[in-house]
Amino acid sequence: MITSTTGPQPADFADVRATNLAVVLRFVREHAPCSRADIAAGTGLNKATVSSLVADLIDRRLVRETGLTENRVGRPATMLVLDGSPYAAIGVEINVDYVSAVATDLAGERLLAWRRSFSAGESVNQGVANVAAVIRRVVNRMAKEERQVLGLAVAVPGLVDVNGTVRIAPNLGWRDADLGGDLAKALRDPGFAIQVDNDANLAALAEQRFGAGAGASDLVYLTGQMGVGAGVILDGRLRRGRLGYSGELGHVQLDPEGPACRCGRRGCLEAMAGVGAVLRRADPSPAEIEIELEEVVRSARAGDEATLSTLGAVGAALGRGVSIIANLLNPQLIVLGGYYVPLAPWLLPPARAAVLDGAIAPQAGGCQVVASTLGHDAAALGGAARVLDSFDSGRLPGGISRTS
């Protein structure tokens, strides 16, 4: 925690103030409505510094006063809440058959949520053109609402390195694509930062900020799309690995004699517990998956024995993979997302049983397996969450005042 001092100011005082502004803003986001005294007590900053910082945040329209409260000891206090009405964060997900876009305000309230069809196998250039067209429409909508776009984060189903380069996205047919740079060019240098990350990573951020795992410090998100990927949050931080390639749980081998996987091996988790296993086809058509899954749900509800048997086997295989995570990372929550969500009533019971059986620690070390409540927008919403997370690192809109 950064605290103010009355002695000589450090050379990087502007950075200290920027960090303190972010500390105060985060406190308001997590505890609103709250008073200046609440902020001082909760952050360790002195009252004079808090008053100065709050005034700055009000000037930036990041925080606003919302009246007095008398439900406390002593004088009534002026309460503060997030404002952020002039700002928006944008997240986009590129998937094999759709592009989704979400814009939120600073509190995470959705300003819009769009979904458009997309064709896997398009060249990178064509894909960039189509995605840029969606982004341009979102930016134009925000401009009409007089909102400044703070940033954009794009989710991709594949390996994305720490520099944001899409090294391989097999389901899209893309390799070594500078997606962020290409989008910036297509948007003609839009004036805000463009970040690119793996879809599971961003969905994990969404779950931690907005979903079933809100506030959880140790959480793993499983994508449940055409592939099975994992976004890992430990000790409150997203863990990408040295090069950014962590989370490829779908290609953990469960059974060397199992069904063939698209990676060329046999018995991978993705082959045994992915969408293809549910539909009993190794390579289902992306355009038909949702329709076919709706039929699976109808059959399961009707008690069809073959369907229930398939879902039971898929859930058990999924639980075996989850038990590996439970043993290795001991997370508080493992969240099933994507196409797993509508199938959760039939997948969760065998998955949970397999986790309890496969985990070494009693009761799986307290790990809970739940279904996402964020739907198919999770990765796009996570893109917006990543932009909002930059506030917690001190990157606020506007210049930093040097007055304290």
KOLROZA-92347 format. One record per residue (C-alpha): x, y, z negated; residue number from 1; residue in three letters. Coordinates in Angstrom, 2 decimals. Layout:
{node {X,Y,Z},NUM,"Ala"}
...
***
This chain:
{node {0.00,0.00,0.00},1,"Met"}
{node {1.26,3.50,0.82},2,"Ile"}
{node {1.04,6.10,-1.93},3,"Thr"}
{node {1.66,9.80,-1.75},4,"Ser"}
{node {4.64,11.46,-3.45},5,"Thr"}
{node {5.38,14.94,-4.68},6,"Thr"}
{node {9.13,14.78,-4.02},7,"Gly"}
{node {11.03,15.21,-0.74},8,"Pro"}
{node {9.05,14.01,2.25},9,"Gln"}
{node {10.47,11.16,4.38},10,"Pro"}
{node {11.51,11.82,7.95},11,"Ala"}
{node {8.63,9.71,9.20},12,"Asp"}
{node {5.98,11.57,7.20},13,"Phe"}
{node {3.62,11.60,10.17},14,"Ala"}
{node {3.77,7.80,10.26},15,"Asp"}
{node {3.12,7.62,6.52},16,"Val"}
{node {0.10,9.87,6.90},17,"Arg"}
{node {-1.17,7.86,9.85},18,"Ala"}
{node {-0.91,4.70,7.77},19,"Thr"}
{node {-2.70,6.36,4.85},20,"Asn"}
{node {-5.48,7.50,7.17},21,"Leu"}
{node {-5.90,3.91,8.32},22,"Ala"}
{node {-5.92,2.69,4.70},23,"Val"}
{node {-8.72,5.09,3.83},24,"Val"}
{node {-10.68,4.30,6.98},25,"Leu"}
{node {-10.42,0.57,6.30},26,"Arg"}
{node {-11.58,1.08,2.71},27,"Phe"}
{node {-14.64,3.00,3.91},28,"Val"}
{node {-15.39,0.28,6.49},29,"Arg"}
{node {-15.23,-2.44,3.85},30,"Glu"}
{node {-16.93,-0.61,0.95},31,"His"}
{node {-19.29,2.00,2.42},32,"Ala"}
{node {-21.08,3.86,1.07},33,"Pro"}
{node {-18.29,4.98,-1.22},34,"Cys"}
{node {-17.01,8.21,-2.77},35,"Ser"}
{node {-13.63,9.90,-2.64},36,"Arg"}
{node {-13.08,8.76,-6.23},37,"Ala"}
{node {-13.85,5.17,-5.19},38,"Asp"}
{node {-11.24,5.43,-2.44},39,"Ile"}
{node {-8.60,6.80,-4.81},40,"Ala"}
{node {-9.28,4.05,-7.34},41,"Ala"}
{node {-9.33,1.32,-4.71},42,"Gly"}
{node {-6.23,2.36,-2.73},43,"Thr"}
{node {-3.94,3.89,-5.36},44,"Gly"}
{node {-3.73,7.17,-3.44},45,"Leu"}
{node {-4.09,10.28,-5.60},46,"Asn"}
{node {-7.29,12.29,-5.42},47,"Lys"}
{node {-5.78,15.31,-3.67},48,"Ala"}
{node {-4.32,13.12,-0.95},49,"Thr"}
{node {-7.61,11.27,-0.52},50,"Val"}
{node {-9.49,14.58,-0.15},51,"Ser"}
{node {-7.05,15.70,2.55},52,"Ser"}
{node {-7.25,12.39,4.38},53,"Leu"}
{node {-11.04,12.28,4.22},54,"Val"}
{node {-11.25,15.81,5.60},55,"Ala"}
{node {-9.03,14.72,8.51},56,"Asp"}
{node {-11.20,11.67,9.19},57,"Leu"}
{node {-14.35,13.78,9.09},58,"Ile"}
{node {-12.79,16.20,11.59},59,"Asp"}
{node {-12.06,13.27,13.88},60,"Arg"}
{node {-15.67,12.07,13.45},61,"Arg"}
{node {-14.46,8.75,12.12},62,"Leu"}
{node {-16.16,9.23,8.73},63,"Val"}
{node {-19.21,11.25,7.71},64,"Arg"}
{node {-20.82,12.31,4.45},65,"Glu"}
{node {-24.19,10.77,3.73},66,"Thr"}
{node {-25.49,12.67,0.70},67,"Gly"}
{node {-25.20,12.32,-3.06},68,"Leu"}
{node {-25.69,9.37,-5.35},69,"Thr"}
{node {-26.73,9.75,-8.96},70,"Glu"}
{node {-26.57,6.05,-9.78},71,"Asn"}
{node {-23.26,6.37,-11.62},72,"Arg"}
{node {-21.72,7.78,-14.78},73,"Val"}
{node {-20.89,11.49,-14.62},74,"Gly"}
{node {-21.57,14.00,-11.85},75,"Arg"}
{node {-23.30,12.91,-8.62},76,"Pro"}
{node {-20.76,12.00,-5.91},77,"Ala"}
{node {-20.85,12.68,-2.19},78,"Thr"}
{node {-20.86,9.33,-0.45},79,"Met"}
{node {-18.98,8.44,2.74},80,"Leu"}
{node {-19.74,6.02,5.56},81,"Val"}
{node {-18.17,5.27,8.92},82,"Leu"}
{node {-19.16,7.58,11.74},83,"Asp"}
{node {-17.25,6.83,14.92},84,"Gly"}
{node {-20.16,7.93,17.10},85,"Ser"}
{node {-17.82,9.40,19.75},86,"Pro"}
{node {-15.84,6.14,20.10},87,"Tyr"}
{node {-16.15,2.66,21.58},88,"Ala"}
{node {-14.03,-0.49,21.69},89,"Ala"}
{node {-14.41,-2.85,24.65},90,"Ile"}
{node {-13.82,-6.58,24.82},91,"Gly"}
{node {-14.05,-8.75,27.94},92,"Val"}
{node {-13.92,-12.51,28.35},93,"Glu"}
{node {-13.03,-14.21,31.64},94,"Ile"}
{node {-14.36,-17.75,31.76},95,"Asn"}
{node {-14.66,-20.34,34.49},96,"Val"}
{node {-18.17,-19.33,35.50},97,"Asp"}
{node {-18.82,-15.94,33.91},98,"Tyr"}
{node {-17.35,-12.65,32.75},99,"Val"}
{node {-18.82,-11.18,29.59},100,"Ser"}
{node {-18.29,-7.68,28.27},101,"Ala"}
{node {-19.06,-6.21,24.86},102,"Val"}
{node {-18.71,-2.65,23.60},103,"Ala"}
{node {-18.92,-1.81,19.90},104,"Thr"}
{node {-18.69,1.24,17.70},105,"Asp"}
{node {-16.24,1.47,14.82},106,"Leu"}
{node {-18.53,-0.48,12.51},107,"Ala"}
{node {-18.76,-3.31,15.02},108,"Gly"}
{node {-22.33,-2.57,16.06},109,"Glu"}
{node {-22.86,-3.70,19.63},110,"Arg"}
{node {-23.46,-0.86,22.03},111,"Leu"}
{node {-23.93,-3.22,24.97},112,"Leu"}
{node {-23.40,-6.87,25.88},113,"Ala"}
{node {-23.27,-7.87,29.55},114,"Trp"}
{node {-22.65,-11.17,31.27},115,"Arg"}
{node {-21.97,-11.64,34.98},116,"Arg"}
{node {-21.26,-14.71,37.12},117,"Ser"}
{node {-17.67,-15.49,38.02},118,"Phe"}
{node {-16.12,-18.16,40.23},119,"Ser"}
{node {-13.15,-20.14,38.95},120,"Ala"}
{node {-10.53,-20.72,41.62},121,"Gly"}
{node {-10.58,-17.16,42.94},122,"Glu"}
{node {-7.17,-15.66,43.56},123,"Ser"}
{node {-5.79,-13.44,40.84},124,"Val"}
{node {-6.27,-10.38,43.05},125,"Asn"}
{node {-9.93,-11.18,43.73},126,"Gln"}
{node {-10.52,-12.06,40.11},127,"Gly"}
{node {-8.94,-8.79,38.97},128,"Val"}
{node {-11.13,-6.84,41.41},129,"Ala"}
{node {-14.30,-8.50,40.09},130,"Asn"}
{node {-13.37,-8.08,36.44},131,"Val"}
{node {-12.33,-4.45,37.02},132,"Ala"}
{node {-15.75,-3.76,38.53},133,"Ala"}
{node {-17.42,-4.99,35.34},134,"Val"}
{node {-15.07,-2.95,33.16},135,"Ile"}
{node {-15.66,0.15,35.26},136,"Arg"}
{node {-19.41,-0.13,34.71},137,"Arg"}
{node {-18.92,-0.46,30.94},138,"Val"}
{node {-16.58,2.54,30.85},139,"Val"}
{node {-19.05,4.59,32.89},140,"Asn"}
{node {-21.85,3.69,30.50},141,"Arg"}
{node {-19.74,4.78,27.55},142,"Met"}
{node {-18.90,8.03,29.33},143,"Ala"}
{node {-22.60,8.73,29.83},144,"Lys"}
{node {-23.07,8.24,26.09},145,"Glu"}
{node {-20.15,10.65,25.52},146,"Glu"}
{node {-18.02,8.01,23.85},147,"Arg"}
{node {-14.25,7.82,24.14},148,"Gln"}
{node {-12.98,4.32,24.89},149,"Val"}
{node {-10.32,3.47,22.33},150,"Leu"}
{node {-9.00,0.41,24.10},151,"Gly"}
{node {-9.79,-2.81,25.93},152,"Leu"}
{node {-8.80,-6.41,25.16},153,"Ala"}
{node {-9.35,-9.23,27.65},154,"Val"}
{node {-9.76,-12.89,26.67},155,"Ala"}
{node {-8.48,-15.61,29.03},156,"Val"}
{node {-8.78,-19.41,28.71},157,"Pro"}
{node {-5.10,-20.27,29.00},158,"Gly"}
{node {-1.57,-19.66,27.79},159,"Leu"}
{node {-0.93,-15.95,27.30},160,"Val"}
{node {2.55,-14.93,26.16},161,"Asp"}
{node {3.35,-12.26,23.59},162,"Val"}
{node {3.67,-9.68,26.39},163,"Asn"}
{node {0.15,-10.38,27.64},164,"Gly"}
{node {1.18,-12.28,30.77},165,"Thr"}
{node {-1.15,-15.16,31.68},166,"Val"}
{node {1.41,-17.93,32.11},167,"Arg"}
{node {-1.08,-20.60,33.01},168,"Ile"}
{node {-4.88,-20.66,33.00},169,"Ala"}
{node {-5.57,-24.07,34.57},170,"Pro"}
{node {-9.34,-23.75,34.62},171,"Asn"}
{node {-9.02,-20.46,36.52},172,"Leu"}
{node {-6.16,-21.64,38.72},173,"Gly"}
{node {-3.95,-18.70,37.64},174,"Trp"}
{node {-0.22,-18.71,36.90},175,"Arg"}
{node {2.19,-15.95,35.84},176,"Asp"}
{node {-0.38,-13.18,36.22},177,"Ala"}
{node {0.30,-9.71,34.81},178,"Asp"}
{node {-3.40,-9.33,34.16},179,"Leu"}
{node {-3.12,-6.22,31.98},180,"Gly"}
{node {-0.91,-4.43,34.51},181,"Gly"}
{node {-3.09,-5.48,37.43},182,"Asp"}
{node {-6.25,-4.29,35.68},183,"Leu"}
{node {-4.61,-0.95,34.81},184,"Ala"}
{node {-3.81,-0.46,38.49},185,"Lys"}
{node {-7.29,-1.52,39.59},186,"Ala"}
{node {-8.81,0.92,37.09},187,"Leu"}
{node {-6.32,3.59,38.20},188,"Arg"}
{node {-4.67,4.04,34.81},189,"Asp"}
{node {-7.83,4.43,32.71},190,"Pro"}
{node {-6.22,6.32,29.82},191,"Gly"}
{node {-6.55,3.58,27.21},192,"Phe"}
{node {-4.49,0.52,26.35},193,"Ala"}
{node {-5.34,-2.84,27.92},194,"Ile"}
{node {-4.44,-5.95,25.96},195,"Gln"}
{node {-4.69,-9.59,27.08},196,"Val"}
{node {-4.88,-12.63,24.81},197,"Asp"}
{node {-6.05,-16.21,24.65},198,"Asn"}
{node {-9.82,-16.62,24.28},199,"Asp"}
{node {-9.59,-18.72,21.12},200,"Ala"}
{node {-7.33,-16.15,19.44},201,"Asn"}
{node {-9.76,-13.33,20.10},202,"Leu"}
{node {-12.79,-15.40,19.11},203,"Ala"}
{node {-11.04,-16.16,15.80},204,"Ala"}
{node {-10.66,-12.41,15.21},205,"Leu"}
{node {-14.37,-11.95,15.93},206,"Ala"}
{node {-15.30,-14.66,13.43},207,"Glu"}
{node {-13.05,-13.13,10.78},208,"Gln"}
{node {-14.52,-9.66,11.21},209,"Arg"}
{node {-18.15,-10.29,12.21},210,"Phe"}
{node {-19.05,-13.97,11.98},211,"Gly"}
{node {-19.41,-16.88,9.58},212,"Ala"}
{node {-15.84,-16.34,8.43},213,"Gly"}
{node {-16.14,-12.61,7.74},214,"Ala"}
{node {-13.34,-11.74,5.34},215,"Gly"}
{node {-11.82,-15.24,5.35},216,"Ala"}
{node {-8.03,-15.22,5.14},217,"Ser"}
{node {-7.57,-18.76,6.51},218,"Asp"}
{node {-9.75,-19.69,9.48},219,"Leu"}
{node {-9.53,-21.75,12.67},220,"Val"}
{node {-11.85,-21.26,15.65},221,"Tyr"}
{node {-12.39,-24.03,18.23},222,"Leu"}
{node {-13.53,-22.79,21.64},223,"Thr"}
{node {-15.70,-25.65,22.92},224,"Gly"}
{node {-15.66,-24.39,26.51},225,"Gln"}
{node {-14.33,-26.33,29.51},226,"Met"}
{node {-11.21,-26.80,27.40},227,"Gly"}
{node {-10.74,-27.05,23.64},228,"Val"}
{node {-8.47,-24.40,22.20},229,"Gly"}
{node {-7.85,-23.16,18.67},230,"Ala"}
{node {-7.42,-19.65,17.32},231,"Gly"}
{node {-5.58,-19.74,14.00},232,"Val"}
{node {-5.73,-17.12,11.25},233,"Ile"}
{node {-3.54,-17.74,8.20},234,"Leu"}
{node {-3.05,-15.41,5.24},235,"Asp"}
{node {-5.31,-12.92,7.03},236,"Gly"}
{node {-3.18,-12.75,10.20},237,"Arg"}
{node {-3.63,-14.23,13.66},238,"Leu"}
{node {-0.82,-16.71,14.33},239,"Arg"}
{node {0.28,-16.91,17.96},240,"Arg"}
{node {3.59,-18.74,17.61},241,"Gly"}
{node {6.99,-17.60,18.88},242,"Arg"}
{node {5.98,-17.19,22.53},243,"Leu"}
{node {2.23,-16.88,22.01},244,"Gly"}
{node {1.33,-20.44,22.98},245,"Tyr"}
{node {-0.09,-21.79,19.73},246,"Ser"}
{node {-3.51,-23.40,19.41},247,"Gly"}
{node {-3.54,-25.93,22.29},248,"Glu"}
{node {-5.40,-28.44,20.14},249,"Leu"}
{node {-7.26,-29.89,23.13},250,"Gly"}
{node {-4.16,-31.77,24.23},251,"His"}
{node {-3.40,-33.43,20.90},252,"Val"}
{node {-3.53,-37.13,21.72},253,"Gln"}
{node {-6.04,-39.08,19.62},254,"Leu"}
{node {-5.97,-42.40,21.50},255,"Asp"}
{node {-3.28,-43.44,24.01},256,"Pro"}
{node {-5.80,-45.88,25.50},257,"Glu"}
{node {-8.59,-43.35,25.66},258,"Gly"}
{node {-10.17,-41.60,28.65},259,"Pro"}
{node {-8.03,-39.73,31.16},260,"Ala"}
{node {-7.47,-36.03,30.51},261,"Cys"}
{node {-7.01,-33.33,33.13},262,"Arg"}
{node {-3.49,-32.75,31.77},263,"Cys"}
{node {-2.49,-36.19,33.10},264,"Gly"}
{node {-2.36,-38.00,29.77},265,"Arg"}
{node {-4.98,-40.20,28.12},266,"Arg"}
{node {-7.03,-39.82,24.97},267,"Gly"}
{node {-6.54,-36.11,24.38},268,"Cys"}
{node {-9.04,-34.39,22.09},269,"Leu"}
{node {-10.37,-32.45,25.10},270,"Glu"}
{node {-11.07,-35.71,26.97},271,"Ala"}
{node {-12.77,-37.30,23.96},272,"Met"}
{node {-14.62,-34.32,22.46},273,"Ala"}
{node {-14.85,-31.69,25.18},274,"Gly"}
{node {-17.84,-30.81,27.34},275,"Val"}
{node {-16.90,-33.53,29.83},276,"Gly"}
{node {-17.24,-36.15,27.11},277,"Ala"}
{node {-20.68,-34.82,26.18},278,"Val"}
{node {-21.83,-34.96,29.80},279,"Leu"}
{node {-20.02,-38.27,30.35},280,"Arg"}
{node {-18.13,-36.88,33.34},281,"Arg"}
{node {-14.42,-36.09,33.44},282,"Ala"}
{node {-14.75,-32.93,35.54},283,"Asp"}
{node {-18.22,-31.34,35.27},284,"Pro"}
{node {-19.12,-28.42,37.52},285,"Ser"}
{node {-18.82,-25.13,35.58},286,"Pro"}
{node {-21.88,-23.74,37.35},287,"Ala"}
{node {-24.06,-26.61,36.10},288,"Glu"}
{node {-22.79,-27.07,32.56},289,"Ile"}
{node {-25.35,-24.93,30.76},290,"Glu"}
{node {-28.27,-26.53,32.60},291,"Ile"}
{node {-26.94,-30.01,31.86},292,"Glu"}
{node {-26.32,-29.20,28.21},293,"Leu"}
{node {-29.90,-27.97,27.87},294,"Glu"}
{node {-31.00,-31.39,29.09},295,"Glu"}
{node {-28.69,-33.05,26.53},296,"Val"}
{node {-30.29,-30.98,23.76},297,"Val"}
{node {-33.79,-31.92,24.96},298,"Arg"}
{node {-32.85,-35.61,25.04},299,"Ser"}
{node {-31.30,-35.44,21.58},300,"Ala"}
{node {-34.38,-33.79,20.16},301,"Arg"}
{node {-36.50,-36.49,21.75},302,"Ala"}
{node {-34.40,-39.15,20.03},303,"Gly"}
{node {-32.84,-40.66,23.16},304,"Asp"}
{node {-30.53,-43.39,21.85},305,"Glu"}
{node {-27.86,-43.09,24.56},306,"Ala"}
{node {-27.62,-39.32,24.06},307,"Thr"}
{node {-27.46,-39.62,20.27},308,"Leu"}
{node {-24.78,-42.31,20.57},309,"Ser"}
{node {-22.69,-40.09,22.86},310,"Thr"}
{node {-23.01,-37.07,20.57},311,"Leu"}
{node {-22.12,-39.21,17.57},312,"Gly"}
{node {-18.94,-40.43,19.27},313,"Ala"}
{node {-18.02,-36.91,20.41},314,"Val"}
{node {-18.62,-35.53,16.91},315,"Gly"}
{node {-16.47,-38.24,15.35},316,"Ala"}
{node {-13.63,-37.57,17.81},317,"Ala"}
{node {-13.94,-33.86,17.16},318,"Leu"}
{node {-13.75,-34.53,13.43},319,"Gly"}
{node {-10.54,-36.53,13.91},320,"Arg"}
{node {-9.00,-33.53,15.63},321,"Gly"}
{node {-10.29,-31.20,12.94},322,"Val"}
{node {-8.83,-33.44,10.22},323,"Ser"}
{node {-5.40,-32.86,11.75},324,"Ile"}
{node {-5.96,-29.11,11.34},325,"Ile"}
{node {-7.19,-29.63,7.78},326,"Ala"}
{node {-4.07,-31.62,6.89},327,"Asn"}
{node {-1.66,-29.28,8.63},328,"Leu"}
{node {-3.07,-25.84,7.77},329,"Leu"}
{node {-5.65,-26.31,4.97},330,"Asn"}
{node {-7.93,-23.53,6.27},331,"Pro"}
{node {-11.00,-22.33,4.43},332,"Gln"}
{node {-13.19,-22.57,7.54},333,"Leu"}
{node {-13.13,-24.30,10.90},334,"Ile"}
{node {-15.67,-22.67,13.21},335,"Val"}
{node {-17.05,-24.50,16.24},336,"Leu"}
{node {-17.87,-22.14,19.08},337,"Gly"}
{node {-18.91,-22.09,22.72},338,"Gly"}
{node {-20.88,-25.09,23.95},339,"Tyr"}
{node {-20.51,-26.77,20.57},340,"Tyr"}
{node {-23.03,-24.35,19.06},341,"Val"}
{node {-26.26,-25.68,20.65},342,"Pro"}
{node {-25.02,-29.24,19.97},343,"Leu"}
{node {-24.10,-28.51,16.34},344,"Ala"}
{node {-27.09,-30.30,14.74},345,"Pro"}
{node {-25.80,-33.60,16.17},346,"Trp"}
{node {-22.04,-32.93,16.20},347,"Leu"}
{node {-21.55,-31.53,12.71},348,"Leu"}
{node {-22.61,-34.56,10.61},349,"Pro"}
{node {-20.20,-37.07,12.26},350,"Pro"}
{node {-17.50,-34.40,12.54},351,"Ala"}
{node {-17.71,-33.56,8.85},352,"Arg"}
{node {-17.67,-37.25,7.92},353,"Ala"}
{node {-14.55,-37.80,10.05},354,"Ala"}
{node {-12.84,-34.81,8.45},355,"Val"}
{node {-13.51,-36.16,4.96},356,"Leu"}
{node {-12.20,-39.55,6.06},357,"Asp"}
{node {-9.11,-38.24,7.83},358,"Gly"}
{node {-8.02,-35.48,5.48},359,"Ala"}
{node {-5.52,-36.42,2.79},360,"Ile"}
{node {-6.62,-33.86,0.21},361,"Ala"}
{node {-9.80,-34.57,-1.79},362,"Pro"}
{node {-12.88,-33.09,-0.14},363,"Gln"}
{node {-10.70,-32.11,2.83},364,"Ala"}
{node {-8.93,-29.54,0.68},365,"Gly"}
{node {-12.07,-27.41,0.54},366,"Gly"}
{node {-12.16,-27.00,4.33},367,"Cys"}
{node {-15.65,-26.41,5.69},368,"Gln"}
{node {-16.73,-27.08,9.29},369,"Val"}
{node {-19.46,-24.73,10.54},370,"Val"}
{node {-20.99,-23.59,13.83},371,"Ala"}
{node {-20.39,-20.08,15.10},372,"Ser"}
{node {-23.21,-17.55,14.81},373,"Thr"}
{node {-21.72,-15.27,17.49},374,"Leu"}
{node {-22.74,-17.26,20.57},375,"Gly"}
{node {-20.99,-17.03,23.93},376,"His"}
{node {-19.95,-13.43,23.27},377,"Asp"}
{node {-17.45,-14.46,20.57},378,"Ala"}
{node {-14.27,-14.03,22.63},379,"Ala"}
{node {-15.44,-10.74,24.17},380,"Ala"}
{node {-16.50,-9.49,20.75},381,"Leu"}
{node {-13.07,-10.55,19.52},382,"Gly"}
{node {-11.53,-8.32,22.17},383,"Gly"}
{node {-13.37,-5.37,20.66},384,"Ala"}
{node {-12.29,-6.57,17.20},385,"Ala"}
{node {-8.66,-6.54,18.31},386,"Arg"}
{node {-9.01,-2.91,19.40},387,"Val"}
{node {-10.61,-2.07,16.05},388,"Leu"}
{node {-7.82,-3.94,14.25},389,"Asp"}
{node {-5.37,-1.43,15.68},390,"Ser"}
{node {-6.99,1.14,13.38},391,"Phe"}
{node {-5.88,-0.96,10.45},392,"Asp"}
{node {-2.32,-0.58,11.75},393,"Ser"}
{node {-2.55,3.21,11.76},394,"Gly"}
{node {-3.22,3.83,15.47},395,"Arg"}
{node {-6.07,6.32,15.21},396,"Leu"}
{node {-7.40,8.55,17.99},397,"Pro"}
{node {-6.08,12.09,18.06},398,"Gly"}
{node {-2.90,13.60,16.70},399,"Gly"}
{node {-1.68,13.26,13.14},400,"Ile"}
{node {-1.77,16.43,11.09},401,"Ser"}
{node {1.40,17.24,9.13},402,"Arg"}
{node {-0.49,18.94,6.33},403,"Thr"}
{node {-1.12,16.94,3.17},404,"Ser"}
***
